[in-house]
């Protein structure tokens, strides 16, 4: 996963966590929805900081061999 910046023709910037590897670089769905719904009216840097924290969580889960789908589905 990596954090990228998507810039629209209107000038709006949106941070996205995308998949890396051989697959197409599609946005990771849960963080994408979170940033679009919860952080809609926040600054780009605020949304990017939240996504970096989510990225750190995914990295931690990967190093501990945790099932990310199971962990994130029980949060809430």
C-alpha positions as CSV (number, residue, x, y, z in Angstrom):
1,X,0.0,0.0,0.0
2,X,1.1,3.5,-0.6
3,X,-0.4,7.0,-0.1
4,X,-0.9,9.0,-3.3
5,X,-2.4,12.4,-4.1
6,X,-5.2,12.6,-6.6
7,X,-5.7,16.1,-8.1
8,X,-8.9,17.0,-10.0
9,X,-9.3,19.6,-12.7
10,X,-11.1,21.8,-10.1
11,X,-7.9,21.9,-8.0
12,X,-9.3,19.7,-5.3
13,X,-6.7,17.3,-3.8
14,X,-7.7,13.9,-2.4
15,X,-5.3,11.6,-0.6
16,X,-5.7,7.9,-1.5
17,X,-4.3,4.7,-0.1
18,X,-3.8,2.4,-3.1
19,X,-2.7,-1.2,-3.6
20,X,0.8,-1.9,-4.8
21,X,2.1,-4.8,-6.7
22,X,1.1,-6.4,-10.0
23,X,-2.6,-5.5,-9.7
24,X,-4.1,-2.2,-10.8
25,X,-3.5,0.6,-8.3
26,X,-7.1,0.7,-7.0
27,X,-8.0,2.6,-3.8
28,X,-8.3,0.6,-0.6
29,X,-12.1,0.8,0.0
30,X,-12.5,1.3,3.7
31,X,-10.0,4.1,4.1
32,X,-11.3,5.7,1.0
33,X,-14.9,5.8,2.2
34,X,-13.7,7.0,5.7
35,X,-11.9,10.0,4.2
36,X,-14.7,10.9,1.8
37,X,-17.5,10.7,4.4
38,X,-15.9,11.7,7.7
39,X,-13.2,14.1,6.5
40,X,-15.0,15.7,3.6
41,X,-14.6,19.3,4.8
42,X,-11.2,18.9,6.3
43,X,-7.9,20.1,4.9
44,X,-5.9,17.7,2.6
45,X,-3.1,17.4,5.2
46,X,-5.6,16.3,7.9
47,X,-7.0,13.6,5.7
48,X,-3.5,12.5,4.6
49,X,-2.4,12.3,8.3
50,X,-5.4,10.0,9.1
51,X,-4.6,7.8,6.1
52,X,-0.9,7.6,7.2
53,X,-2.2,6.4,10.6
54,X,-4.4,3.8,8.9
55,X,-1.4,2.7,6.8
56,X,0.7,2.3,10.0
57,X,-2.0,0.1,11.4
58,X,-2.1,-2.1,8.3
59,X,1.7,-2.4,8.4
60,X,1.6,-3.4,12.0
61,X,-1.1,-6.0,11.4
62,X,1.0,-7.4,8.5
63,X,4.1,-7.8,10.7
64,X,2.1,-9.5,13.4
65,X,0.3,-11.8,10.9
66,X,-3.1,-10.5,11.9
67,X,-6.1,-11.0,9.7
68,X,-6.8,-7.4,8.6
69,X,-10.3,-8.2,7.5
70,X,-11.2,-9.8,10.8
71,X,-9.6,-7.0,12.9
72,X,-11.3,-4.2,11.0
73,X,-14.7,-5.8,11.0
74,X,-14.7,-6.0,14.8
75,X,-13.8,-2.4,15.3
76,X,-16.8,-0.2,15.7
